[in-house]
């Protein structure tokens, strides 16, 4: 897939491009607020914080992880992740298990049955709504949207890592 590229002109954008960039910035902020508020509401329904709920998502998608791997994937500081894992374990959403490939390390895994039974139904309407939205786009448009979302998430994770002290702020 070809990635959209910016014009070679390095001057400040003007005209339609400037308007679009401003609208993108505002839409991104609105999306961020909607995402945080949605996940905060989902988490609250389960007695979780938003960070705990998103950590469960990472664990569910990635499979069991060490605390260090969870810290790297989330961008959170390792000390924060230890407390987060303790809380998830106390609430019955995750458990520590022996790493079968390295007996010296411990993995954290999600209690998938509990998660699917309690958390997944809270996403049903949202997922249906997104499927309706996707239906209005061509495959080519979906590829562009996918690229943008993937790259934006990667960059935001890097920004999180910098903010939590694992990298020097630039």
N, C-alpha and C positions, 0 to 999 in steps of 0.2 A: 504494500500500500504506500502511496506517496503521501508524505506529510505536507500539509499546507505550510508554506514558508512566507515570511514577511518580505515585503519589498526591500530591494537593496538600499533604498533611500533611508538614511539614518536620521534625518531631520524629524522633529516632532510631528506626529500624525496630525493631519488637518482634515476638514471636511467630513465626508461619510465615514472614513476609517476612524477618526477621532470619536465620532458619535457611537460607532459600533464598539470601540474599545471601552468607552464609558458605560455603555449598556451591558457589556460583558462583565465589567467589574461589579456593577450593581446587581446583575442577575446572579453572579457568583456569590456575592454577599447574602442575597436572599436565599439562595440554595443552601448555603452554609448554616444560616439561622434555622431554616426549615429542617435540615438534617439533624442538627444538634437538639432542637426541641422535640422532634419525633423520637429520637433515640433516648432522650431523657424521659419522655413519657412512657415508652416501652420498658425502659429499665425500672422506672418507679413502680409500674404494675407488678414487677417481680421482686421488689425490695432490693434492687441493685442500683449502683451509680451508672452513669453513662459510660465511664471508663470500664467498669466491670462488664457491662453488656457488650461493648465492642471487643473486649478481650475474649469473651466467649465466642464471638463471631470469628475472630482470628484463629482461635483454637479449633473451632468446628471446621473451618475451611482448610487449615494447614495440617490438621491432625495433632497428635500430642507433640508438645514442644518443651524444651528445657526453659527454665526461667530466663536464661540469657537470650535464647532464641525469641522468646515472647517479647523481651525488652527491645531487641533489634527490630523485630517486625512492627512493633507498636510505636517505636520511637521514644518510649518512656524510659526513665532512669531505672537501672536495675533495683535500687532500693524501693522504688515505688511499686515495681512489679512483684516483689516479694510480699509486700502488704496486700496487694491486689489478689494474688493467688491465695493467701491466707483467708481473705474475706470470701472469695468464691468457694473455697473448700468448706468454710464454716456454714455457708448458705446452701450447700449441697449441690452446687452447679458444676463443680470440678473436683478432681482428686489428683493427688500425687501418686505416681506409679514408678516402679523400677524401670529403668531404661533397658530393654532386652538386648540392645547391641553394646551397651557400656554399663556394666553393673555399678560403676562408681557414680553414675549420674541419675538424676530423677527427672521424669517427664511429668507434665501437667496435661491432663486430658479432660474433656468435657463429658459430663453425664448426658449423653446424646438423647436418651429417652426422655429425661426430665426437660431438657431444652426444647425438644420438638413438641412435647406435650404442652408446655407452658408458654414458651416464647413464640414459636412459629405461628400459632393462630393470630397473634397480634399483628403479623405482617400480611395476612391474607388479602385484605382489601387494598393495601398499598401495592402488593405485587400484581394484583388484577388490574389496577389502575395503570401501572407501568406497562403491562402487556398491551393494553389499549393504546397507550401513547406510542409504543414501538411499532404498532401496526401501520401507523401513518408515515413511516419512513422507508425509503428504499434500502437495499442492502448496502449500497455505496454510502448513503448518508449514515447508516448505523456504524459503518467502519470508521468514519470520521468522528462520530460521537464517541465511539469506543476508544479510539486513540486519544482524544482529548481527555476523557475521564481517567484513563489509565495513567497518562502522563501527569495530569493535575494531581492525582492521588500520590504518585511517586514523589513529586516535588513537595507536596504538603507533608509527607512523611519525613522527607529530608529536613524540612523546616522545623518539624516537631523535634527531631533528633538534635538539631542545633540548639533549640530552646531548652531542652532538658539537660544540656551540658555534656552530651557525648561527643560533640564536635565544637570547635571554636566558632564563635559568632563572627561573621564577616562584616 
